[in-house]
Amino acid sequence: MGEPADYVPPKVWTGNNANGGRFAKTNRPVAGPTHEKALPVGRHPLQLYSLGTPNGQKVTIMLEELLALGMSGAEYDAWLIDIGEGDQFGSGFVAVNPNSKIPALMDRSGPAPIRVFESGAILLHLAEKFGAFVPTEPTARAECLSWLFWQMGSAPYLGGGFGHFYAYAPTKIEYAIDRYAMEVKRQLDVLDRRLAESAYIAGPAYTIADMAILPWYGALAKGWQYGAAEFLAVQDYKHLQRWTDLLLERPAVKRGRMVNRTSGEPSSQLRERHDASDFEVRTQDKIASAG
């Protein structure tokens, strides 16, 4: 592996936006909007502004699961936020999420709109709003929330740590890859040991903890993340594989994984979702037929 030699950090960091990294053009060291752009608003109570990344999939899976339970108040519009084009820095999006990260939700079901940002906060907001997928018994609730926040704290080591240095960084740095590979392997072992004793992450019932963890670690287990399945020997985590297969068979999970997705097989993509019928006639098919 190539290794940078004798790098000495400067006394004052100024950054290098031309470093060749995949996200060099959109990452920056300051917050706030870069341009004026209002967000669209659809006809449903819930307005989601997102992209079909693992963090975005958590919320669309949750919304589709709520709709599968017959909760019509969970109807939503899912608007595409193209982070590669800097949509997350538009003034409208920043007003919903000052951290400029997807997903962001505007709940317009009440007398005044409520903004919710951070995927874990959105999952919890929806679970409490609809009284579903989070236990009410104190011990079970604590277990569920512990695993939900485990995911929120652990995934940056997987994505921004291992994924970045293994798949996206312009230079392969042995120390960085080894450091984060070790941590990701430990995390996979944590999950595998837990799932050896429990049907689902938080216990016998399917919860928001499962919805949060699946798009990151289930995708990793299936070799869909970073091209690292062989490198991490993900097939060795048998209990994680069993749980992933179980969840991937859920119809709501299948639908939720499609929403705001812009990569992969065209049949797996639904760039925007404004009605349940959109899954029958996908957005890209509509565009193609109109062209």
N, C-alpha and C positions, 0 to 999 in steps of 0.2 A: 504494500500500500504506500502511496505517496504521503510524505510526512513533511509539513512545513518546518523549516529549520531555524532555530534561534530567533523566534519571534519575541520581540520585546514590546509589551503594550506601551502606547504613548502616555505621557503624563495626563493629557486630557483627550478623551475619546471623541472623535469627530465622525466616525462611520465611513463606510465605503459602499455606496449604492451600486457600484459597478463591479462587485466582487464575483459576478457570474452565477450566484445562487438562484434557484428557481423563483424565489419570491423577492428578489432584490428590487424589482421595479415597484412593488406595492408596499413593502415594509418601510417604515419610517420611524424616527425616534420621538415624534410629537403626536398629540391627539388632535381631535377636532376635524371639521369638514375641510375638504379641498375644493369643493364646488357646490353650487346650489342645485339641488334636485329633490323635488317632492316625491314622496312615496305614493304609489297607487293604492286605492282603497276599493275593495270589492264589496259584495252584497252580504257576506256572511258575518256572524258575530266575532269570529277570530280571524285576524289578519297576520299571516306568518310571512316573514321576509328572510329567505334562507337560501341554502345551496345543499345539494345532496351529498355532503361530506358526512363522516361519522357523527359529528355533532348535530348536523341538520337532520339526519335520519332518526335520531332519538325522538325528536318532537313529532315528526310526521308519523312514525310508528305509533306513538301515543295517541295522536288524534285519530288515526284509523282504527285503533283498538277501541277507543271511546265510541266512535260511530258504529262499530260492530256490535257494541252493547245496546244500540238503539238510542243513544243520547244525541238527539238532533241538535242540541245547543253546541255541540262540538264541531258543527260544520265550519269549514274554513276555506279561505283563499290562501294559496301558497305562491308567493311572488318570488321570482328568481333574482338573487343577488349575486352577480358575477364578481367574485373577489379578485379574479385575474385582471379585470378591467377597472378595479377600484370603486365598484358600486358602494362598497361599505363605507366609503368616505364622503358620500353625498350628504347634504345637510339634513334631509329627511331621515335617512338611516341613523345618522349620528344622534338625532333627537330621540330616537327610540333606544339606541344602544350607544352611549358615549364611548364605549370601548371599541367600537367599530369591528365587531366580530359577529359572525352568524352563529346561531339563529337569533332573531329578535321577534317578539310577539306583541301585537297590540290587541288587547282584549276590549272589544267595543260592545260587550253584551250588557253593560250596566249604564247608569246615568252619566258616568264620566269614563273616558278611555283609561285603561291601565296599561302601562308599558311594563314588559317583563323581558329581561335579557339574562344571558347565561343559560345554557341548556338544562342544567340541573334545576335551576330556579323555575324554568318554564314547566318542566315535568312535575315538580311539586305543586306549582300553582294549579295546573290542570287536574292533578290527582285530588287535591283538596276541593277544588271548585265542583267537581263532578262526583266526589266520594267514591273513587275507584282506583284500584291498583296501588294503594298505599294502605297498610293495615291501620286500624284504630286502636287495637290492644297495645298497651305501652311497650311491652317487650318486643313484640313483632314489629312495631313501628320503628323502634330504635335500631333493630337489625336492618330493616329496609333502608333507613336513612344513612346508616353507617356504610353500607355497600354503595349507595348512591354517591356519597361524598368520597368514598374510596376511589370510585371511577374518576370523579372530577380532579382528584389530586394525583392519580396515577397516570392518566392518559397523556399528560404533557411529556412524561418520560418516554412514552411510546412514540408519539407523533413528533413533537418538537425536538426530542432527543434522538432516539434510535432512528426513526423514520427519516429525519432530516439528514443526519450524518451518513446513514447507510445508502439512501436513495437520492437525495436532492443536493447535498453539498457539492460545490465544484471541485473539492479536493477530498480524497478519502483519507481520513485521519484515524490511524489504528487505535490510538488511545480513546478517542471519542466513541468509536463504534464498539469497542470492547466494553467500555464503561456502561453504555446504555443497553447493549445486548445483554449484559449480566443482569441489569435491573429488569428488563422486559422478561427474561427467562424466570426471574424470581416472581414477577407478577403472574405469569402464566401458571406457575406452580401454586401460588396462593389460590387462584381460581380453581385449578384442578383439584386441589385438596378439599376446598369447600364443596365443590360439586360431587365429590365422592361420597359426601354425607348428606346431601340435600338435593332434591329434585330441581329446585330453582335457586337462584343466588341468595335470596333472603329467607328461604324456607320452603314449605310445601306449596306456596301460592306464587303465581306469576305477578310481578310487581314492576314499578318504575325502575327498580335496580337492574332488572334483566334488560329493560329497554335501553338503559343508559350504557350497559356494558357490551351488549351484543354488537353494535355497529363498529366498535373498536376491536374487541378481543375475539369475537366470533369471526369477524372478517379476517383477522390475523390468522386464526386457526384454520380457516379455509384457504389460505394462501392468496387472499385478495389485497393484502396490504404490503406495499413496498417490494414485492417480489422476493420476500425473505422467508418463505415457508421452509425451504430446505436448510437455510442458514440457521434458523431457530429450532429446527426439528419439531415443528408444531404438531406433527402426527403423534408424538409421544404423549400428548395430554388428552388421554382417552375420555375422561369425564367432561372436559371442556368441549370435546368434539361431540359427545352425546347431547349435551345441552344445546350446543349451537344447531345441530341438526333438528332438534325438537322445535326450537323457536323459528327456524327458517321455514318450517312447514305451516306456520300460522298465516292465514290469508291476509290479515291486517299487517303483518310484518312484511309480506311480499309487496303489498301496495305501498306501505310507508317507505320502503327502500327505493322505490321508483321516483318519488316526488322530488322535484328540483334537481334531478340527476342529469348531468350533461356529459357523462363518459360511459364507456362500456357499450354493450350491444344496444342498438336503437330500440329494440323491444323492451329493454329494461329502463328506458328513460321516459319521464314525464316532466318536462321542463317547468311547467306551471300547472297547478291544480286549482280549479275553481268550482268543480262539481264532481260528484261520484262518477258520472258518465264519462269523464275525461279518461278514466282508465280503459274504457272500451274503445275510444277514438283518441289516441295519444296526440299530444300537442305537436310533435314533429310530423305525425302523419297528416294533421290538418294543414300544416305549413306546406308540406309536399304537394298535397292535393290542390292547394290554392295557387301554387306556383306555375 
